[in-house]
Amino acid sequence: LDELQEQVATPDLTTVIPAILIKLSWWVDEQDTVLPRNGYGFKRGMSQEALYDSTRAWWRLNIPRARDFEYAIAVFQGVTRGAWRIDQSAWRSEGGKVAFGGHPLEPGDVAYEDFVGTIGRRVPAIRVDGRAVFGTGQSLAYWP
């Protein structure tokens, strides 16, 4: 039922609030002793804590550019799944990749409602200006 609802009823992401969109793949069980975490990606029924750990690391991005964005948003199969306010003092680097630290946004928070709401928001493939939201093979996008 959740999958059908996502296909039919998920409203489009239309907010103009700047954020880093992070595209997750299917869940992979893999120990990460640096963070630590038990895997990465997305699986139905995962806790918000597991979603946060999966979303926050390890990405190739430009930290000075990322500092211009207050929010990080998890995206799976084109639908937003979670939202965090980035703690700009908590960026970590490891082997050329970075992780952010953050605080979960809660239902009722304006940014949470704009990015996630009750069932998520569908991220358009193409921006208003005609550029792709996620470039070919890219896991990160700067919104809008």
N, CA, C and O atoms as a GROMACS GRO file, in nm:
protein
  576
    1LEU      N    1   0.083  -0.120   0.000
    1LEU     CA    2   0.000   0.000   0.000
    1LEU      C    3   0.087   0.125   0.000
    1LEU      O    4   0.057   0.222  -0.070
    2ASP      N    5   0.195   0.123   0.080
    2ASP     CA    6   0.285   0.238   0.085
    2ASP      C    7   0.344   0.268  -0.052
    2ASP      O    8   0.353   0.384  -0.093
    3GLU      N    9   0.385   0.163  -0.123
    3GLU     CA   10   0.444   0.181  -0.255
    3GLU      C   11   0.343   0.237  -0.354
    3GLU      O   12   0.377   0.324  -0.434
    4LEU      N   13   0.219   0.190  -0.350
    4LEU     CA   14   0.114   0.241  -0.437
    4LEU      C   15   0.086   0.388  -0.406
    4LEU      O   16   0.069   0.469  -0.497
    5GLN      N   17   0.082   0.421  -0.277
    5GLN     CA   18   0.058   0.559  -0.237
    5GLN      C   19   0.170   0.649  -0.289
    5GLN      O   20   0.144   0.760  -0.334
    6GLU      N   21   0.296   0.602  -0.282
    6GLU     CA   22   0.408   0.679  -0.333
    6GLU      C   23   0.393   0.706  -0.483
    6GLU      O   24   0.422   0.816  -0.530
    7GLN      N   25   0.349   0.606  -0.558
    7GLN     CA   26   0.336   0.619  -0.702
    7GLN      C   27   0.225   0.714  -0.742
    7GLN      O   28   0.235   0.784  -0.842
    8VAL      N   29   0.117   0.717  -0.663
    8VAL     CA   30  -0.002   0.789  -0.703
    8VAL      C   31  -0.020   0.923  -0.630
    8VAL      O   32  -0.058   1.022  -0.692
    9ALA      N   33   0.006   0.925  -0.501
    9ALA     CA   34  -0.038   1.039  -0.420
    9ALA      C   35   0.073   1.131  -0.369
    9ALA      O   36   0.043   1.235  -0.312
   10THR      N   37   0.198   1.096  -0.388
   10THR     CA   38   0.305   1.179  -0.332
   10THR      C   39   0.310   1.314  -0.403
   10THR      O   40   0.328   1.319  -0.525
   11PRO      N   41   0.295   1.423  -0.327
   11PRO     CA   42   0.301   1.555  -0.390
   11PRO      C   43   0.444   1.588  -0.434
   11PRO      O   44   0.540   1.533  -0.381
   12ASP      N   45   0.456   1.678  -0.529
   12ASP     CA   46   0.587   1.719  -0.580
   12ASP      C   47   0.661   1.806  -0.479
   12ASP      O   48   0.600   1.878  -0.400
   13LEU      N   49   0.792   1.799  -0.484
   13LEU     CA   50   0.878   1.888  -0.405
   13LEU      C   51   0.880   2.022  -0.478
   13LEU      O   52   0.926   2.030  -0.592
   14THR      N   53   0.830   2.125  -0.412
   14THR     CA   54   0.822   2.258  -0.475
   14THR      C   55   0.887   2.367  -0.393
   14THR      O   56   0.894   2.481  -0.438
   15THR      N   57   0.934   2.335  -0.274
   15THR     CA   58   0.989   2.438  -0.186
   15THR      C   59   1.110   2.506  -0.249
   15THR      O   60   1.180   2.447  -0.332
   16VAL      N   61   1.134   2.628  -0.209
   16VAL     CA   62   1.253   2.701  -0.255
   16VAL      C   63   1.357   2.709  -0.143
   16VAL      O   64   1.458   2.778  -0.156
   17ILE      N   65   1.332   2.639  -0.033
   17ILE     CA   66   1.430   2.634   0.077
   17ILE      C   67   1.552   2.558   0.028
   17ILE      O   68   1.539   2.445  -0.021
   18PRO      N   69   1.672   2.616   0.039
   18PRO     CA   70   1.794   2.546  -0.006
   18PRO      C   71   1.825   2.425   0.082
   18PRO      O   72   1.812   2.430   0.204
   19ALA      N   73   1.867   2.316   0.018
   19ALA     CA   74   1.903   2.194   0.090
   19ALA      C   75   1.992   2.107   0.003
   19ALA      O   76   1.996   2.122  -0.119
   20ILE      N   77   2.062   2.015   0.068
   20ILE     CA   78   2.138   1.913  -0.003
   20ILE      C   79   2.049   1.789  -0.009
   20ILE      O   80   2.011   1.735   0.095
   21LEU      N   81   2.017   1.744  -0.130
   21LEU     CA   82   1.940   1.622  -0.149
   21LEU      C   83   2.039   1.507  -0.162
   21LEU      O   84   2.134   1.516  -0.240
   22ILE      N   85   2.017   1.400  -0.088
   22ILE     CA   86   2.108   1.285  -0.087
   22ILE      C   87   2.030   1.162  -0.129
   22ILE      O   88   1.941   1.115  -0.059
   23LYS      N   89   2.066   1.111  -0.246
   23LYS     CA   90   1.996   0.996  -0.304
   23LYS      C   91   2.054   0.866  -0.249
   23LYS      O   92   2.173   0.839  -0.262
   24LEU      N   93   1.968   0.788  -0.186
   24LEU     CA   94   2.007   0.659  -0.129
   24LEU      C   95   1.970   0.546  -0.224
   24LEU      O   96   1.872   0.555  -0.298
   25SER      N   97   2.049   0.440  -0.220
   25SER     CA   98   2.018   0.319  -0.297
   25SER      C   99   1.954   0.218  -0.201
   25SER      O  100   1.926   0.250  -0.086
   26TRP      N  101   1.930   0.096  -0.251
   26TRP     CA  102   1.879  -0.009  -0.164
   26TRP      C  103   1.980  -0.040  -0.055
   26TRP      O  104   2.100  -0.021  -0.074
   27TRP      N  105   1.932  -0.087   0.057
   27TRP     CA  106   2.014  -0.115   0.175
   27TRP      C  107   2.124  -0.216   0.147
   27TRP      O  108   2.103  -0.316   0.078
   28VAL      N  109   2.243  -0.187   0.202
   28VAL     CA  110   2.358  -0.277   0.196
   28VAL      C  111   2.404  -0.300   0.340
   28VAL      O  112   2.436  -0.204   0.410
   29ASP      N  113   2.409  -0.426   0.384
   29ASP     CA  114   2.463  -0.458   0.516
   29ASP      C  115   2.615  -0.450   0.508
   29ASP      O  116   2.678  -0.530   0.438
   30GLU      N  117   2.673  -0.355   0.577
   30GLU     CA  118   2.818  -0.340   0.576
   30GLU      C  119   2.860  -0.261   0.700
   30GLU      O  120   2.814  -0.150   0.723
   31GLN      N  121   2.946  -0.319   0.778
   31GLN     CA  122   2.994  -0.253   0.900
   31GLN      C  123   3.080  -0.132   0.864
   31GLN      O  124   3.168  -0.140   0.779
   32ASP      N  125   3.053  -0.022   0.930
   32ASP     CA  126   3.132   0.101   0.918
   32ASP      C  127   3.176   0.134   1.060
   32ASP      O  128   3.098   0.188   1.138
   33THR      N  129   3.299   0.102   1.091
   33THR     CA  130   3.348   0.123   1.228
   33THR      C  131   3.387   0.267   1.254
   33THR      O  132   3.404   0.306   1.369
   34VAL      N  133   3.402   0.348   1.150
   34VAL     CA  134   3.439   0.488   1.168
   34VAL      C  135   3.320   0.570   1.218
   34VAL      O  136   3.336   0.652   1.308
   35LEU      N  137   3.201   0.547   1.159
   35LEU     CA  138   3.086   0.630   1.197
   35LEU      C  139   3.034   0.599   1.337
   35LEU      O  140   3.019   0.698   1.408
   36PRO      N  141   3.007   0.489   1.385
   36PRO     CA  142   2.984   0.356   1.329
   36PRO      C  143   2.839   0.341   1.285
   36PRO      O  144   2.750   0.414   1.330
   37ARG      N  145   2.818   0.244   1.195
   37ARG     CA  146   2.684   0.207   1.149
   37ARG      C  147   2.689   0.066   1.093
   37ARG      O  148   2.796   0.013   1.063
   38ASN      N  149   2.572   0.004   1.078
   38ASN     CA  150   2.563  -0.135   1.035
   38ASN      C  151   2.536  -0.152   0.887
   38ASN      O  152   2.525  -0.265   0.839
   39GLY      N  153   2.526  -0.043   0.814
   39GLY     CA  154   2.500  -0.050   0.672
   39GLY      C  155   2.461   0.088   0.620
   39GLY      O  156   2.467   0.187   0.693
   40TYR      N  157   2.422   0.091   0.493
   40TYR     CA  158   2.383   0.218   0.433
   40TYR      C  159   2.280   0.190   0.323
   40TYR      O  160   2.267   0.077   0.275
   41GLY      N  161   2.210   0.294   0.284
   41GLY     CA  162   2.105   0.283   0.186
   41GLY      C  163   1.969   0.296   0.253
   41GLY      O  164   1.959   0.354   0.362
   42PHE      N  165   1.867   0.243   0.189
   42PHE     CA  166   1.731   0.255   0.241
   42PHE      C  167   1.664   0.119   0.241
   42PHE      O  168   1.680   0.039   0.149
   43LYS      N  169   1.587   0.094   0.346
   43LYS     CA  170   1.500  -0.024   0.352
   43LYS      C  171   1.373   0.016   0.426
   43LYS      O  172   1.377   0.093   0.522
   44ARG      N  173   1.264  -0.038   0.382
   44ARG     CA  174   1.136  -0.007   0.446
   44ARG      C  175   1.140  -0.050   0.592
   44ARG      O  176   1.193  -0.156   0.626
   45GLY      N  177   1.082   0.033   0.676
   45GLY     CA  178   1.074   0.001   0.818
   45GLY      C  179   1.197   0.038   0.898
   45GLY      O  180   1.202   0.012   1.018
   46MET      N  181   1.297   0.098   0.834
   46MET     CA  182   1.416   0.136   0.910
   46MET      C  183   1.382   0.250   1.006
   46MET      O  184   1.294   0.330   0.980
   47SER      N  185   1.455   0.254   1.118
   47SER     CA  186   1.433   0.360   1.216
   47SER      C  187   1.484   0.493   1.163
   47SER      O  188   1.565   0.497   1.070
   48GLN      N  189   1.436   0.601   1.221
   48GLN     CA  190   1.485   0.734   1.182
   48GLN      C  191   1.634   0.749   1.211
   48GLN      O  192   1.706   0.816   1.138
   49GLU      N  193   1.680   0.685   1.319
   49GLU     CA  194   1.823   0.689   1.352
   49GLU      C  195   1.905   0.618   1.245
   49GLU      O  196   2.010   0.668   1.204
   50ALA      N  197   1.859   0.503   1.199
   50ALA     CA  198   1.930   0.430   1.093
   50ALA      C  199   1.926   0.509   0.962
   50ALA      O  200   2.025   0.511   0.889
   51LEU      N  201   1.814   0.575   0.934
   51LEU     CA  202   1.804   0.658   0.814
   51LEU      C  203   1.902   0.774   0.821
   51LEU      O  204   1.969   0.806   0.723
   52TYR      N  205   1.911   0.836   0.936
   52TYR     CA  206   2.008   0.945   0.957
   52TYR      C  207   2.151   0.895   0.935
   52TYR      O  208   2.226   0.957   0.859
   53ASP      N  209   2.189   0.786   0.999
   53ASP     CA  210   2.324   0.732   0.983
   53ASP      C  211   2.353   0.697   0.838
   53ASP      O  212   2.465   0.717   0.790
   54SER      N  213   2.254   0.645   0.768
   54SER     CA  214   2.272   0.609   0.628
   54SER      C  215   2.289   0.732   0.541
   54SER      O  216   2.369   0.732   0.448
   55THR      N  217   2.214   0.836   0.571
   55THR     CA  218   2.214   0.958   0.490
   55THR      C  219   2.337   1.044   0.514
   55THR      O  220   2.384   1.112   0.422
   56ARG      N  221   2.389   1.045   0.635
   56ARG     CA  222   2.491   1.143   0.672
   56ARG      C  223   2.631   1.113   0.620
   56ARG      O  224   2.717   1.201   0.627
   57ALA      N  225   2.658   0.994   0.570
   57ALA     CA  226   2.796   0.960   0.533
   57ALA      C  227   2.799   0.860   0.419
   57ALA      O  228   2.695   0.798   0.394
   58TRP      N  229   2.896   0.840   0.356
   58TRP     CA  230   3.018   0.909   0.320
   58TRP      C  231   3.004   0.959   0.178
   58TRP      O  232   2.978   0.880   0.088
   59TRP      N  233   3.021   1.087   0.158
   59TRP     CA  234   2.994   1.151   0.030
   59TRP      C  235   3.113   1.235  -0.016
   59TRP      O  236   3.189   1.287   0.065
   60ARG      N  237   3.126   1.245  -0.147
   60ARG     CA  238   3.225   1.337  -0.204
   60ARG      C  239   3.151   1.469  -0.231
   60ARG      O  240   3.068   1.478  -0.321
   61LEU      N  241   3.184   1.567  -0.152
   61LEU     CA  242   3.125   1.699  -0.173
   61LEU      C  243   3.220   1.806  -0.124
   61LEU      O  244   3.314   1.779  -0.049
   62ASN      N  245   3.195   1.926  -0.168
   62ASN     CA  246   3.276   2.041  -0.135
   62ASN      C  247   3.219   2.103  -0.007
   62ASN      O  248   3.113   2.165  -0.009
   63ILE      N  249   3.291   2.086   0.105
   63ILE     CA  250   3.239   2.136   0.233
   63ILE      C  251   3.214   2.286   0.231
   63ILE      O  252   3.109   2.329   0.279
   64PRO      N  253   3.305   2.370   0.177
   64PRO     CA  254   3.272   2.514   0.174
   64PRO      C  255   3.141   2.543   0.101
   64PRO      O  256   3.064   2.628   0.145
   65ARG      N  257   3.114   2.473  -0.009
   65ARG     CA  258   2.986   2.493  -0.078
   65ARG      C  259   2.871   2.439   0.006
   65ARG      O  260   2.766   2.502   0.015
   66ALA      N  261   2.890   2.323   0.067
   66ALA     CA  262   2.785   2.262   0.148
   66ALA      C  263   2.747   2.349   0.267
   66ALA      O  264   2.634   2.341   0.316
   67ARG      N  265   2.839   2.430   0.315
   67ARG     CA  266   2.810   2.519   0.429
   67ARG      C  267   2.702   2.623   0.396
   67ARG      O  268   2.646   2.685   0.486
   68ASP      N  269   2.674   2.641   0.267
   68ASP     CA  270   2.569   2.735   0.226
   68ASP      C  271   2.429   2.676   0.245
   68ASP      O  272   2.329   2.745   0.225
   69PHE      N  273   2.422   2.548   0.282
   69PHE     CA  274   2.294   2.479   0.292
   69PHE      C  275   2.268   2.437   0.437
   69PHE      O  276   2.355   2.379   0.502
   70GLU      N  277   2.149   2.468   0.485
   70GLU     CA  278   2.113   2.442   0.624
   70GLU      C  279   2.056   2.301   0.645
   70GLU      O  280   2.060   2.249   0.756
   71TYR      N  281   2.004   2.240   0.538
   71TYR     CA  282   1.933   2.114   0.552
   71TYR      C  283   1.991   2.003   0.463
   71TYR      O  284   2.044   2.030   0.356
   72ALA      N  285   1.979   1.879   0.511
   72ALA     CA  286   2.012   1.760   0.434
   72ALA      C  287   1.884   1.677   0.426
   72ALA      O  288   1.815   1.658   0.526
   73ILE      N  289   1.854   1.627   0.306
   73ILE     CA  290   1.729   1.555   0.282
   73ILE      C  291   1.760   1.419   0.221
   73ILE      O  292   1.830   1.411   0.121
   74ALA      N  293   1.708   1.312   0.280
   74ALA     CA  294   1.723   1.177   0.226
   74ALA      C  295   1.620   1.155   0.117
   74ALA      O  296   1.502   1.189   0.133
   75VAL      N  297   1.665   1.096   0.005
   75VAL     CA  298   1.578   1.068  -0.109
   75VAL      C  299   1.598   0.921  -0.149
   75VAL      O  300   1.711   0.876  -0.165
   76PHE      N  301   1.489   0.848  -0.164
   76PHE     CA  302   1.497   0.710  -0.213
   76PHE      C  303   1.390   0.691  -0.318
   76PHE      O  304   1.273   0.722  -0.295
   77GLN      N  305   1.429   0.640  -0.433
   77GLN     CA  306   1.339   0.619  -0.546
   77GLN      C  307   1.259   0.744  -0.579
   77GLN      O  308   1.140   0.737  -0.609
   78GLY      N  309   1.326   0.858  -0.572
   78GLY     CA  310   1.266   0.984  -0.611
   78GLY      C  311   1.174   1.048  -0.511
   78GLY      O  312   1.110   1.149  -0.541
   79VAL      N  313   1.164   0.991  -0.388
   79VAL     CA  314   1.075   1.044  -0.285
   79VAL      C  315   1.157   1.079  -0.161
   79VAL      O  316   1.243   1.001  -0.120
   80THR      N  317   1.131   1.195  -0.103
   80THR     CA  318   1.202   1.235   0.018
   80THR      C  319   1.159   1.146   0.134
   80THR      O  320   1.042   1.108   0.145
   81ARG      N  321   1.254   1.113   0.222
   81ARG     CA  322   1.227   1.020   0.333
   81ARG      C  323   1.260   1.076   0.471
   81ARG      O  324   1.206   1.028   0.571
   82GLY      N  325   1.347   1.176   0.478
   82GLY     CA  326   1.387   1.232   0.607
   82GLY      C  327   1.455   1.365   0.587
   82GLY      O  328   1.501   1.396   0.477
   83ALA      N  329   1.462   1.445   0.694
   83ALA     CA  330   1.521   1.579   0.685
   83ALA      C  331   1.592   1.614   0.816
   83ALA      O  332   1.542   1.585   0.925
   84TRP      N  333   1.710   1.675   0.802
   84TRP     CA  334   1.791   1.714   0.917
   84TRP      C  335   1.847   1.854   0.897
   84TRP      O  336   1.877   1.896   0.785
   85ARG      N  337   1.860   1.925   1.008
   85ARG     CA  338   1.930   2.053   1.007
   85ARG      C  339   2.077   2.020   1.025
   85ARG      O  340   2.114   1.955   1.123
   86ILE      N  341   2.160   2.063   0.933
   86ILE     CA  342   2.303   2.032   0.937
   86ILE      C  343   2.370   2.114   1.047
   86ILE      O  344   2.351   2.235   1.056
   87ASP      N  345   2.449   2.047   1.129
   87ASP     CA  346   2.534   2.113   1.229
   87ASP      C  347   2.664   2.147   1.157
   87ASP      O  348   2.747   2.059   1.133
   88GLN      N  349   2.682   2.273   1.123
   88GLN     CA  350   2.797   2.313   1.041
   88GLN      C  351   2.931   2.293   1.112
   88GLN      O  352   3.036   2.297   1.047
   89SER      N  353   2.929   2.270   1.242
   89SER     CA  354   3.054   2.246   1.314
   89SER      C  355   3.088   2.097   1.320
   89SER      O  356   3.190   2.059   1.378
   90ALA      N  357   3.003   2.012   1.262
   90ALA     CA  358   3.019   1.867   1.279
   90ALA      C  359   3.055   1.793   1.150
   90ALA      O  360   3.033   1.672   1.141
   91TRP      N  361   3.110   1.862   1.051
   91TRP     CA  362   3.155   1.793   0.930
   91TRP      C  363   3.276   1.708   0.965
   91TRP      O  364   3.363   1.750   1.041
   92ARG      N  365   3.282   1.586   0.908
   92ARG     CA  366   3.396   1.494   0.929
   92ARG      C  367   3.448   1.450   0.793
   92ARG      O  368   3.371   1.433   0.699
   93SER      N  369   3.579   1.430   0.784
   93SER     CA  370   3.640   1.379   0.661
   93SER      C  371   3.705   1.245   0.688
   93SER      O  372   3.760   1.222   0.796
   94GLU      N  373   3.699   1.156   0.589
   94GLU     CA  374   3.761   1.024   0.601
   94GLU      C  375   3.786   0.972   0.460
   94GLU      O  376   3.693   0.946   0.384
   95GLY      N  377   3.913   0.956   0.425
   95GLY     CA  378   3.947   0.898   0.296
   95GLY      C  379   3.893   0.972   0.176
   95GLY      O  380   3.852   0.910   0.078
   96GLY      N  381   3.890   1.104   0.182
   96GLY     CA  382   3.842   1.183   0.069
   96GLY      C  383   3.691   1.200   0.064
   96GLY      O  384   3.639   1.264  -0.028
   97LYS      N  385   3.620   1.143   0.160
   97LYS     CA  386   3.475   1.159   0.166
   97LYS      C  387   3.439   1.226   0.297
   97LYS      O  388   3.518   1.230   0.390
   98VAL      N  389   3.317   1.280   0.302
   98VAL     CA  390   3.276   1.353   0.422
   98VAL      C  391   3.143   1.302   0.476
   98VAL      O  392   3.065   1.236   0.406
   99ALA      N  393   3.120   1.335   0.602
   99ALA     CA  394   2.994   1.306   0.670
   99ALA      C  395   2.949   1.433   0.741
   99ALA      O  396   3.032   1.513   0.786
  100PHE      N  397   2.819   1.451   0.750
  100PHE     CA  398   2.768   1.566   0.823
  100PHE      C  399   2.710   1.519   0.956
  100PHE      O  400   2.674   1.403   0.972
  101GLY      N  401   2.702   1.610   1.048
  101GLY     CA  402   2.629   1.588   1.172
  101GLY      C  403   2.504   1.674   1.164
  101GLY      O  404   2.506   1.780   1.102
  102GLY      N  405   2.396   1.630   1.226
  102GLY     CA  406   2.275   1.710   1.217
  102GLY      C  407   2.174   1.674   1.322
  102GLY      O  408   2.194   1.585   1.405
  103HIS      N  409   2.064   1.747   1.317
  103HIS     CA  410   1.955   1.730   1.412
  103HIS      C  411   1.826   1.708   1.333
  103HIS      O  412   1.799   1.780   1.237
  104PRO      N  413   1.746   1.608   1.372
  104PRO     CA  414   1.626   1.578   1.294
  104PRO      C  415   1.525   1.692   1.298
  104PRO      O  416   1.504   1.756   1.402
  105LEU      N  417   1.463   1.715   1.185
  105LEU     CA  418   1.350   1.807   1.181
  105LEU      C  419   1.226   1.727   1.221
  105LEU      O  420   1.217   1.608   1.193
  106GLU      N  421   1.135   1.792   1.284
  106GLU     CA  422   1.015   1.725   1.336
  106GLU      C  423   0.892   1.768   1.257
  106GLU      O  424   0.887   1.879   1.204
  107PRO      N  425   0.792   1.679   1.248
  107PRO     CA  426   0.666   1.721   1.188
  107PRO      C  427   0.617   1.849   1.254
  107PRO      O  428   0.624   1.865   1.376
  108GLY      N  429   0.567   1.939   1.172
  108GLY     CA  430   0.524   2.070   1.221
  108GLY      C  431   0.626   2.178   1.191
  108GLY      O  432   0.589   2.294   1.172
  109ASP      N  433   0.754   2.142   1.186
  109ASP     CA  434   0.858   2.237   1.146
  109ASP      C  435   0.834   2.273   1.000
  109ASP      O  436   0.808   2.183   0.919
  110VAL      N  437   0.841   2.400   0.964
  110VAL     CA  438   0.813   2.444   0.827
  110VAL      C  439   0.898   2.370   0.725
  110VAL      O  440   0.847   2.324   0.623
  111ALA      N  441   1.028   2.358   0.751
  111ALA     CA  442   1.117   2.289   0.657
  111ALA      C  443   1.080   2.141   0.646
  111ALA      O  444   1.081   2.086   0.536
  112TYR      N  445   1.046   2.076   0.756
  112TYR     CA  446   1.006   1.935   0.751
  112TYR      C  447   0.881   1.919   0.664
  112TYR      O  448   0.876   1.831   0.579
  113GLU      N  449   0.784   2.003   0.686
  113GLU     CA  450   0.660   1.993   0.609
  113GLU      C  451   0.686   2.019   0.460
  113GLU      O  452   0.628   1.951   0.375
  114ASP      N  453   0.772   2.116   0.430
  114ASP     CA  454   0.804   2.145   0.290
  114ASP      C  455   0.879   2.032   0.222
  114ASP      O  456   0.857   2.005   0.104
  115PHE      N  457   0.968   1.966   0.295
  115PHE     CA  458   1.052   1.862   0.235
  115PHE      C  459   0.995   1.720   0.247
  115PHE      O  460   1.016   1.638   0.157
  116VAL      N  461   0.925   1.691   0.355
  116VAL     CA  462   0.881   1.553   0.378
  116VAL      C  463   0.730   1.543   0.394
  116VAL      O  464   0.666   1.461   0.327
  117GLY      N  465   0.671   1.622   0.481
  117GLY     CA  466   0.527   1.613   0.505
  117GLY      C  467   0.489   1.477   0.560
  117GLY      O  468   0.569   1.413   0.629
  118THR      N  469   0.369   1.431   0.530
  118THR     CA  470   0.322   1.304   0.586
  118THR      C  471   0.367   1.182   0.506
  118THR      O  472   0.384   1.075   0.564
  119ILE      N  473   0.387   1.197   0.374
  119ILE     CA  474   0.426   1.080   0.292
  119ILE      C  475   0.546   1.107   0.202
  119ILE      O  476   0.573   1.029   0.112
  120GLY      N  477   0.617   1.216   0.226
  120GLY     CA  478   0.730   1.249   0.142
  120GLY      C  479   0.690   1.341   0.028
  120GLY      O  480   0.572   1.370   0.008
  121ARG      N  481   0.790   1.385  -0.046
  121ARG     CA  482   0.768   1.470  -0.163
  121ARG      C  483   0.842   1.407  -0.280
  121ARG      O  484   0.954   1.358  -0.264
  122ARG      N  485   0.781   1.407  -0.397
  122ARG     CA  486   0.844   1.352  -0.517
  122ARG      C  487   0.940   1.457  -0.574
  122ARG      O  488   0.900   1.569  -0.604
  123VAL      N  489   1.067   1.418  -0.587
  123VAL     CA  490   1.169   1.508  -0.641
  123VAL      C  491   1.159   1.502  -0.794
  123VAL      O  492   1.169   1.395  -0.852
  124PRO      N  493   1.140   1.617  -0.858
  124PRO     CA  494   1.132   1.615  -1.004
  124PRO      C  495   1.266   1.577  -1.066
  124PRO      O  496   1.371   1.606  -1.009
  125ALA      N  497   1.262   1.514  -1.180
  125ALA     CA  498   1.386   1.477  -1.250
  125ALA      C  499   1.454   1.600  -1.308
  125ALA      O  500   1.577   1.607  -1.316
  126ILE      N  501   1.373   1.697  -1.350
  126ILE     CA  502   1.424   1.817  -1.417
  126ILE      C  503   1.383   1.941  -1.339
  126ILE      O  504   1.269   1.953  -1.295
  127ARG      N  505   1.476   2.032  -1.324
  127ARG     CA  506   1.449   2.159  -1.256
  127ARG      C  507   1.370   2.252  -1.349
  127ARG      O  508   1.357   2.226  -1.469
  128VAL      N  509   1.318   2.359  -1.293
  128VAL     CA  510   1.243   2.457  -1.369
  128VAL      C  511   1.328   2.514  -1.484
  128VAL      O  512   1.276   2.544  -1.591
  129ASP      N  513   1.460   2.527  -1.462
  129ASP     CA  514   1.549   2.584  -1.565
  129ASP      C  515   1.593   2.480  -1.669
  129ASP      O  516   1.673   2.512  -1.757
  130GLY      N  517   1.542   2.356  -1.659
  130GLY     CA  518   1.572   2.254  -1.759
  130GLY      C  519   1.689   2.163  -1.725
  130GLY      O  520   1.714   2.066  -1.797
  131ARG      N  521   1.762   2.192  -1.617
  131ARG     CA  522   1.874   2.106  -1.577
  131ARG      C  523   1.823   1.990  -1.493
  131ARG      O  524   1.723   2.003  -1.423
  132ALA      N  525   1.893   1.877  -1.500
  132ALA     CA  526   1.858   1.761  -1.419
  132ALA      C  527   1.883   1.792  -1.271
  132ALA      O  528   1.978   1.863  -1.239
  133VAL      N  529   1.798   1.741  -1.184
  133VAL     CA  530   1.820   1.759  -1.040
  133VAL      C  531   1.943   1.681  -0.998
  133VAL      O  532   2.037   1.737  -0.941
  134PHE      N  533   1.943   1.550  -1.026
  134PHE     CA  534   2.059   1.466  -1.001
  134PHE      C  535   2.125   1.440  -1.135
  134PHE      O  536   2.062   1.388  -1.226
  135GLY      N  537   2.252   1.478  -1.147
  135GLY     CA  538   2.324   1.447  -1.269
  135GLY      C  539   2.339   1.297  -1.285
  135GLY      O  540   2.315   1.221  -1.191
  136THR      N  541   2.378   1.254  -1.402
  136THR     CA  542   2.396   1.111  -1.430
  136THR      C  543   2.492   1.050  -1.329
  136THR      O  544   2.607   1.091  -1.318
  137GLY      N  545   2.443   0.951  -1.256
  137GLY     CA  546   2.526   0.881  -1.159
  137GLY      C  547   2.555   0.958  -1.031
  137GLY      O  548   2.632   0.910  -0.948
  138GLN      N  549   2.496   1.074  -1.014
  138GLN     CA  550   2.523   1.155  -0.896
  138GLN      C  551   2.430   1.118  -0.781
  138GLN      O  552   2.312   1.090  -0.802
  139SER      N  553   2.485   1.119  -0.660
  139SER     CA  554   2.407   1.090  -0.540
  139SER      C  555   2.368   1.216  -0.464
  139SER      O  556   2.285   1.211  -0.373
  140LEU      N  557   2.427   1.330  -0.500
  140LEU     CA  558   2.400   1.455  -0.431
  140LEU      C  559   2.347   1.558  -0.528
  140LEU      O  560   2.386   1.562  -0.645
  141ALA      N  561   2.256   1.641  -0.479
  141ALA     CA  562   2.205   1.753  -0.557
  141ALA      C  563   2.183   1.870  -0.462
  141ALA      O  564   2.139   1.852  -0.348
  142TYR      N  565   2.212   1.987  -0.510
  142TYR     CA  566   2.186   2.109  -0.432
  142TYR      C  567   2.053   2.164  -0.478
  142TYR      O  568   2.034   2.195  -0.596
  143TRP      N  569   1.959   2.177  -0.384
  143TRP     CA  570   1.824   2.222  -0.414
  143TRP      C  571   1.808   2.366  -0.371
  143TRP      O  572   1.864   2.400  -0.268
  144PRO      N  573   1.737   2.453  -0.439
  144PRO     CA  574   1.665   2.425  -0.562
  144PRO      C  575   1.760   2.435  -0.675
  144PRO      O  576   1.721   2.416  -0.790
   0.00000   0.00000   0.00000
